[in-house]
Amino acid sequence: MKPSVIKIPCSFLRIGITAFLCALIQLNPTAVLAQQNGHDHECSAVKARAGGSWMSATRLQRANRGSDNYDIHYYVIDLEVSNTSTSLGGKVRFDAKVISAEMDTFWFELNDNNTIDSIRINGQRMTTFSRLNHVVRVPLLSALPTQANVSLEVWYSAVPTSSGFFSGVSNAQSPTWGAQVTWTLSEPFGAIDWLPCKQDLWDKIDSVDFFGTTLNPNKVASNGILTQVLPLTGNKTRFHWRTRLPQAFYLIAFSVTDYVEYLTYANPAALAPDSILVQHWVYNRTNSSNQTTLNFWRPNMDATDDMIERFSTIWGLYPFWQEKYGHMMAPLGGGMEHQTMSTMGTFSQDLTSHELAHQWFGDLVTCASWSDIWINEGFASYGEYLYREMAFGRANADGWMTNTQNSGRQPTGSVYVPAGSGVNRIFSSNLTYKKAAAVIHMLRWEIGNDSLFYAALRHFLSLKAHDVSTTNDFRSIVESFTQVPLSNFVQEWIYGEGFPSYTIRWNQVDSTIYVWPDQTTTSINTPFFSTTLPIQITSGGTTRMLRVDPSAGISRFNVGSSPVTAVTLDPGNLLLKGSSSVQRLNTLGTSIESSEEELLRIYPNPADDFVRVKGLEGAFNWSLCSPHGQNIRRGRVENEGEIIDVSQMPSGLYLLKCEPLNGNPQIGRLLIVHP
């Protein structure tokens, strides 16, 4: 079921809400907007759109956790916060629905350092609960049946300890501007430091009302639309933010300091004549050169509108256009893609485009596990490349890609994060960000058509909107849409390790060019990469790009009678590869290895554990050779169809040479691939 969406014209946002609130905030408001007490779940049925994957039996069996007995629909977070300390306190309520057969214990996660004052479930105070390893277990007075509604309310206080970039709550002073700021960053495991929650990527929250109370002149920023600014006694103000679009638990956030607001508007073609509010909250400070934070960063922030418009053309309309996109500054080293309101340390071009790209990849569609985090970070990093390409040209973007490939070649390990990995491995700069972006660039080449590539990504985002995706989900959807086989590509580049280096041998015989690629790899775990190779030839003063399959052995192309004067591997630097060479081999195309037809049939091919040969009569001797002809293993077959065991051979490309007792030798190509 597709949720109903009520489109609010931006003219109303500008005049009726945002501009008015902007004036209230700037003037230390005394006016109060009417509070909307109710909440409606426009998107509560979104999870069912993907066939119920959010609470599938597979997921429940995999997780096997008490909190998988319920699905969260709605949060009310009402906290008192300060810009001088990580201390906070207040009340959190979340409404949920029982999804197990019955539930006799309600449990949620909250760091043991937080003090719980009281707990109510369905309005009734619970006097008994236990805490162990940041899990709070509350025995119910009576078991709740499946589909029963359950509402948890927790009154608590906390003094979270900041422990670096991934702290749940941090407090610091900007070394450049002097602003003292408190902010949250819950990804991947920090939400429990400040928020009673269920840290489950599969269970997106349909809607949230966030209330932040602080001392003047501070302002509290958060997700969604600012609907109320309420002056209170004691020189305090209460800020009410609300979002009615599903979001993952770690994307809920706030920050607090003395902000100044700056509004711009993006105008993507798909939304014409309407526009999208872009809401920047930056420090109300002046540097040593007497320049305000706003004026210093204004040109960079203005580029956000252009980024939204350009990304909307290739990935589909900015997914949270009904609410806004925005930035809230904090002195962190980088940024964090909190849904509709990214937390930003600076506004450099690449950082801004990266966090914005996350709104599609990470926020709209979220990785199903931290092992699949490349879907979030790889595409956000590739967003940096794409914005450069669209706004400043291919040469500018290719310089970025060269640096990215250099980083992606540094470590060992896979883009896919092994289960149970720590934070540093999950967010490996070289693997999760850089190598993943380089792999996506290669995927674009492998698909071979930009229109099809972007259409496939839009299709993926549409099918998985407000849901989660595994790596195999992504492969299956893109493969089905493009009809380009991607199993080997994903196995080698996402689950596999390392990268290849190539030696390209070629020769021209009459009007045919023979191309024979050979490769070595940096990891024994991935002995062969099947990515097609872009090889450019120059002939008769013109250039032509060949797409060469490295698993095909020797490839042949008709190039006409003009002599080929140059052969270049990957002139556009599309591939993640090591040092490679191109050589002319004058005998290529004149020997048995390059005969036009092979009478030998080898099956199955690719093979895992065994092969058979058809096309020879009687017994024959066989030898398995490297692509260069080096003998690796020998044997004898007495009858056609007899098994040749290759189960102990490393994955890779081989030549299988068969020599009948009476007859000419036959050679065939064999690709061995072990899962």
WORADA-V14303 format. One line per field, one symbol per residue. burial: + if it has 9 or more other C-alpha atoms within 8 Angstrom, else -. Layout:
# WORADA-V14303
burial: ???
This chain:
# WORADA-V14303
burial: --+------+-++++++++++++++---+--+--------++++++++++-+-++---++------++++++++++++++++++-+++++++++++++++-+++++++++++-+-+-++++----+--+-+--++++++---++++---+++++++++++-+---+++++++++--+-++++++++++-+++++-++-+-++++++++++++++++-++++++++++++++----+++++++++++++++++++++++++++-+++++--+---+++++++++++++---++++--+--+++-+++++++++++++++-++-+++++++++---+++++++++++-+---++++++++++++++++++-+++++++++++++++++++++-+++-+++-+++-++-+++----++++--------+-+-+++++++++++++-++-+----++++++++++--+-+++++---++-+++--+------++++++++++++++++++++--+++++++++++-+--+++++-++++++++------+-+++--+++---+----+--+++++--+-+++-+-+-----++----++--+-++++-++++++++++---++++++++++---+--+--+--+-+---+----++++++++++-----++++++++--
